[in-house]
Amino acid sequence: MDFELDPPRGVGPLRLGMTAEEARSTVDTLNRDRPSGLRFDVGFGAAGPTLHRVNAIEVWRPSVPDDVVRFRDVDVFGLPAKEVVARIRRHAALEEFESGSGYAAKDLYLAFWRPFVADDDPGEEEGYFFQTVAVARPGYGDTPAEAAARIAAGGEPGY
């Protein structure tokens, strides 16, 4: 099955802003029905209008390629991380994490991660391919100053 990353709305049937009950039911169904090993997880807001609503969705790489996760034309788990970065940069600005193990498209609230970098060793799958991708609601990764500016401009805090 194919799942489309749709920042800042969600991934497949999981939508940012879903209630905890809706999200847990959807996650349970998705995870139960994925023989590939593809896994979904959600995070909830901590306060204010996002309390008990999905504010982040994380997808874990499948162990077999029966399920595909894409952002536009990019298979984010099927291609080497280095190639994913090059292709995503055609659509969005990516910032590299200090460790080099991940990247974030902050304007899209989209982030990619692997535990270590092994771009020259395809046999080292955990470092050669991204292991997770996350989609979050606007403001999710804001610093306190960014959150204050967002609220001052009439937006919601990201929590």
TAHU-V983367 format. One record per residue. N is the residue number from 1. RES is the residue in one letter. PSI is psi in degrees with one decimal (* if undefined). OMEGA is omega in degrees with one decimal (999 if undefined). D_LAST is the distance of its C-alpha to the last C-alpha in Angstrom with 2 decimals. Layout:
N RES PSI OMEGA D_LAST
N RES PSI OMEGA D_LAST
//
This chain:
1 M 146.4 176.6 31.27
2 D 138.5 175.6 29.23
3 F 129.1 -178.8 25.47
4 E 127.2 171.3 24.11
5 L 125.3 -174.6 20.76
6 D 67.0 -178.1 19.74
7 P 142.5 -1.7 16.65
8 P 34.7 -178.3 14.53
9 R -38.5 179.8 16.11
10 G -156.9 179.3 16.52
11 V 119.0 -179.9 19.35
12 G -131.2 -177.8 22.57
13 P -8.7 177.3 22.20
14 L 124.7 -176.4 18.56
15 R 139.2 173.3 16.44
16 L 138.2 -177.8 12.78
17 G -8.5 176.5 12.30
18 M 152.3 173.9 15.02
19 T 162.2 178.8 15.33
20 A -42.3 -179.1 15.34
21 E -47.8 178.7 19.12
22 E -45.4 -176.9 19.57
23 A -45.7 -178.5 17.48
24 R -40.1 178.4 19.28
25 S -45.0 -179.5 22.57
26 T -44.5 179.3 22.07
27 V -44.6 179.5 20.97
28 D -45.4 179.8 23.95
29 T -47.2 -179.2 26.31
30 L -47.1 -177.2 25.26
31 N -35.4 179.6 25.47
32 R -34.8 -173.8 28.72
33 D 18.4 -177.1 30.32
34 R 85.2 178.2 29.71
35 P -15.6 180.0 32.83
36 S -19.4 -175.1 31.78
37 G -3.9 174.7 29.19
38 L 134.4 -177.4 26.28
39 R 148.3 179.3 23.26
40 F 147.0 175.0 19.94
41 D 154.3 179.5 16.84
42 V 154.1 173.6 13.54
43 G 152.2 -176.4 10.13
44 F 153.6 176.8 8.49
45 G 153.1 -174.9 5.48
46 A -17.8 -176.5 5.85
47 A 175.2 174.1 6.97
48 G -147.3 -174.2 8.57
49 P -13.6 -179.4 9.65
50 T -1.8 -179.0 7.40
51 L 127.0 178.9 8.83
52 H 23.7 174.5 11.24
53 R 147.0 -179.4 10.66
54 V 124.5 175.6 10.53
55 N -4.8 176.3 7.70
56 A 144.5 177.1 9.84
57 I 128.1 177.8 13.61
58 E 137.0 179.6 15.77
59 V 131.3 -178.8 19.53
60 W 138.8 -177.4 22.09
61 R 136.0 177.0 25.43
62 P 157.4 177.8 28.38
63 S -21.5 173.0 31.42
64 V 150.8 -171.0 33.77
65 P 32.1 179.3 33.38
66 D -28.6 177.4 33.81
67 D 140.4 -178.5 30.29
68 V 134.9 176.2 29.10
69 V 124.6 -175.8 25.61
70 R 149.3 163.7 25.89
71 F 111.8 -172.7 24.14
72 R -114.3 -177.2 26.84
73 D 12.7 -171.4 29.98
74 V 120.5 174.0 28.53
75 D 100.1 -168.7 28.79
76 V -19.5 177.7 25.90
77 F -18.8 -177.5 27.33
78 G -20.5 179.3 31.01
79 L 152.3 174.5 31.45
80 P 146.1 -178.1 31.41
81 A -41.5 -179.4 28.17
82 K -40.9 178.6 30.19
83 E -39.6 177.3 31.28
84 V -46.8 -179.8 27.84
85 V -47.6 -179.2 26.66
86 A -41.8 -178.4 29.79
87 R -38.4 178.7 29.41
88 I -35.2 179.6 25.71
89 R -15.4 173.5 26.60
90 R -22.5 -176.3 28.91
91 H -24.7 -172.0 25.99
92 A 156.0 173.9 23.16
93 A 131.7 178.5 22.69
94 L 135.9 173.9 21.59
95 E 131.7 179.0 20.58
96 E 137.1 174.2 21.99
97 F 154.0 -178.5 20.26
98 E -37.6 -178.4 22.37
99 S -15.2 -176.2 23.92
100 G -2.1 -176.1 24.96
101 S -4.8 -179.2 23.75
102 G 169.6 -179.1 20.99
103 Y 150.9 176.5 20.06
104 A 136.9 169.7 17.18
105 A 87.0 -170.7 17.73
106 K -36.0 179.2 14.81
107 D -25.0 179.8 16.16
108 L -11.3 -175.4 16.10
109 Y 50.1 -177.9 12.90
110 L 130.2 -178.2 15.54
111 A 145.4 -179.1 16.28
112 F 142.2 -176.7 19.45
113 W 149.0 169.9 20.39
114 R 153.4 -173.5 23.59
115 P -23.7 178.7 24.51
116 F 168.6 -177.6 27.18
117 V 127.4 174.8 29.16
118 A 55.7 -174.6 32.53
119 D -21.2 -178.1 33.19
120 D 8.2 -175.9 36.94
121 D 87.4 -179.2 37.19
122 P -20.8 178.1 36.66
123 G -16.4 179.8 37.77
124 E 73.3 -170.1 34.69
125 E -38.4 -176.6 32.36
126 E -22.2 177.9 29.19
127 G -17.1 -178.3 29.47
128 Y -34.5 179.7 31.18
129 F 151.8 171.2 28.75
130 F 143.4 -178.3 24.98
131 Q -25.6 175.9 23.95
132 T 156.8 170.3 20.48
133 V 143.0 -179.1 18.65
134 A 143.1 173.3 15.05
135 V 134.2 -177.4 13.79
136 A 163.6 178.2 10.20
137 R 155.1 178.4 9.03
138 P 133.9 178.6 9.38
139 G -4.0 -174.7 7.04
140 Y -44.0 -176.5 5.55
141 G 17.1 -177.4 7.79
142 D 144.0 167.4 8.12
143 T 166.7 177.0 10.03
144 P -38.3 179.5 10.02
145 A -41.0 178.4 12.88
146 E -39.7 178.1 11.47
147 A -42.5 178.9 8.57
148 A -42.0 178.3 11.59
149 A -39.8 179.5 13.73
150 R -45.5 179.5 11.65
151 I -43.0 179.5 11.68
152 A -30.4 179.4 15.32
153 A 3.7 177.2 16.18
154 G 5.9 179.2 15.26
155 G 174.7 177.7 12.14
156 E 148.4 173.1 8.96
157 P 150.9 -176.4 5.81
158 G -30.7 -176.1 3.81
159 Y * 999 0.00
//
